[in-house]
Amino acid sequence: MTEEQKKSYALDSDNEGWIVGWAVIRNSPWDLAGMFLTRDEAEGVQRELGSAYEVRHGSRKLGSNDFIGS
């Protein structure tokens, strides 16, 4: 994620260093395929990756694959 992309995301007011957006994830084995500004973007990636992945809204810790779904 570029610095410009980081500036576009809302910051998670409850978790310092985390951003809020739409994630494409796979639960087992864990994979955070990406974080996106819009649900439409995330759903497009999910369709490419297949049914093992799902779209969830939540927060991602910058510089990691940590994700908290809402």
Backbone bond lengths (Angstrom), bond angles and torsions (degrees), N, CA, C in turn:
res aa  C-N    CA-C-N  psi(-1)  N-CA   C-N-CA  omega(-1)  CA-C   N-CA-C  phi
1 M - - - 1.451 - - 1.525 108.01 -
2 T 1.310 115.42 128.49 1.465 120.18 -178.38 1.531 110.61 -79.07
3 E 1.316 116.21 164.33 1.462 120.63 176.95 1.529 110.40 -60.50
4 E 1.320 117.02 -38.69 1.464 120.81 178.92 1.523 111.00 -62.81
5 Q 1.334 117.51 -41.52 1.458 121.07 178.61 1.524 110.50 -65.20
6 K 1.334 117.62 -40.00 1.461 120.83 179.31 1.519 111.19 -59.61
7 K 1.318 117.69 -36.78 1.462 121.82 -178.85 1.518 111.89 -67.10
8 S 1.326 118.03 -23.61 1.460 122.47 -176.11 1.528 112.86 -80.14
9 Y 1.306 118.30 -24.55 1.454 122.09 -177.24 1.525 111.11 -81.24
10 A 1.325 115.92 148.53 1.456 121.11 172.18 1.519 108.13 -72.33
11 L 1.310 116.32 143.54 1.463 121.21 176.37 1.521 108.83 -83.99
12 D 1.318 115.94 143.58 1.460 121.70 176.56 1.526 107.70 -79.49
13 S 1.313 116.95 111.72 1.469 120.99 -175.80 1.526 112.92 -68.09
14 D 1.323 117.78 -18.13 1.463 121.39 179.72 1.527 113.37 -91.78
15 N 1.331 117.18 -16.78 1.459 121.17 -174.99 1.528 109.76 -136.45
16 E 1.313 116.30 105.25 1.461 120.92 -179.05 1.529 110.33 -63.01
17 G 1.337 116.09 134.44 1.458 120.92 179.67 1.514 113.90 85.85
18 W 1.325 117.18 9.26 1.452 122.22 179.80 1.524 109.16 -114.81
19 I 1.337 116.43 150.21 1.461 122.56 176.20 1.522 109.50 -117.70
20 V 1.320 116.13 158.37 1.461 122.64 -178.88 1.522 109.02 -110.46
21 G 1.323 116.59 136.83 1.455 120.72 178.08 1.515 110.70 -178.38
22 W 1.322 114.79 -159.33 1.465 122.97 -179.01 1.522 109.11 -107.84
23 A 1.320 116.53 122.50 1.462 121.71 -177.22 1.522 110.99 -106.19
24 V 1.317 114.93 151.02 1.465 121.93 169.69 1.525 104.93 -111.10
25 I 1.337 115.49 117.12 1.463 120.22 -174.29 1.521 111.17 -131.03
26 R 1.332 113.17 157.90 1.467 121.74 168.69 1.519 104.70 -126.01
27 N 1.323 117.23 131.28 1.461 120.74 -176.37 1.521 113.95 -77.16
28 S 1.344 118.24 -39.13 1.450 119.35 -175.27 1.524 110.99 -142.16
29 P 1.339 118.04 117.30 1.453 124.95 -11.78 1.530 110.58 -69.11
30 W 1.323 114.99 153.00 1.465 121.36 -174.85 1.523 111.68 -58.39
31 D 1.325 114.80 131.84 1.459 121.33 173.77 1.523 108.63 -151.24
32 L 1.300 116.36 120.90 1.461 122.36 170.64 1.514 105.24 -96.74
33 A 1.325 115.89 96.26 1.464 121.47 -173.34 1.519 112.38 -71.55
34 G 1.329 116.89 -25.80 1.455 119.40 179.11 1.505 112.12 171.87
35 M 1.330 114.24 163.49 1.459 122.98 177.54 1.520 106.67 -122.92
36 F 1.333 116.18 136.94 1.459 120.86 -172.06 1.523 110.57 -135.01
37 L 1.309 114.88 153.69 1.461 120.83 -179.52 1.521 112.23 -73.13
38 T 1.332 116.92 -32.46 1.464 119.45 -177.05 1.527 111.07 -124.58
39 R 1.311 113.72 154.60 1.468 119.88 176.94 1.531 110.19 -63.72
40 D 1.329 116.84 -38.61 1.464 120.37 179.64 1.527 111.95 -58.61
41 E 1.335 116.94 -44.25 1.467 120.39 177.72 1.522 110.48 -60.33
42 A 1.325 115.84 -47.04 1.466 121.03 -178.67 1.526 111.15 -62.45
43 E 1.325 117.38 -42.52 1.459 120.36 -179.45 1.526 111.56 -65.59
44 G 1.333 117.71 -33.82 1.460 120.64 176.20 1.519 111.51 -62.57
45 V 1.323 116.95 -43.20 1.467 121.24 178.61 1.526 110.21 -67.95
46 Q 1.331 116.37 -41.80 1.467 120.12 179.42 1.520 110.63 -59.00
47 R 1.318 117.77 -41.75 1.470 120.56 178.96 1.526 110.69 -61.21
48 E 1.328 117.32 -38.75 1.467 120.80 179.08 1.524 111.62 -67.37
49 L 1.341 116.99 -36.64 1.462 121.27 -175.76 1.526 113.04 -81.99
50 G 1.318 117.22 -25.91 1.455 120.16 176.47 1.513 114.85 106.48
51 S 1.321 114.52 179.21 1.467 122.03 -170.72 1.529 114.65 -70.52
52 A 1.312 118.47 -12.63 1.471 119.89 176.67 1.526 110.98 -71.05
53 Y 1.330 116.58 -16.53 1.466 121.97 -177.99 1.512 110.49 -102.86
54 E 1.333 115.30 152.08 1.453 121.29 176.38 1.524 110.06 -136.11
55 V 1.318 115.18 160.59 1.458 121.98 178.55 1.516 108.02 -101.54
56 R 1.334 115.93 129.26 1.469 121.32 179.27 1.520 109.14 -136.07
57 H 1.307 116.20 142.03 1.461 121.35 173.49 1.522 107.64 -89.17
58 G 1.321 116.66 139.53 1.453 119.31 179.58 1.511 112.19 172.22
59 S 1.324 115.10 -155.78 1.460 122.45 -174.87 1.516 111.29 -121.98
60 R 1.333 114.18 142.89 1.461 121.35 177.77 1.524 108.90 -122.18
61 K 1.326 115.44 135.92 1.464 119.90 174.36 1.512 107.52 -79.55
62 L 1.333 115.76 123.58 1.459 120.40 -179.48 1.521 110.88 -59.77
63 G 1.324 115.55 138.41 1.462 121.35 178.98 1.498 114.28 80.72
64 S 1.332 117.90 10.96 1.461 120.63 -179.71 1.520 109.52 -145.88
65 N 1.326 115.45 179.18 1.459 122.16 174.20 1.531 110.84 -104.74
66 D 1.337 116.44 17.91 1.456 121.00 178.65 1.517 109.26 -74.39
67 F 1.336 116.13 133.18 1.458 121.39 -178.42 1.523 109.41 -142.32
68 I 1.326 115.39 137.68 1.468 122.09 174.48 1.515 107.34 -120.60
69 G 1.322 117.62 115.05 1.454 121.56 179.17 1.509 111.72 -80.28
70 S 1.318 115.56 149.77 1.470 119.08 177.65 1.503 110.83 -109.18
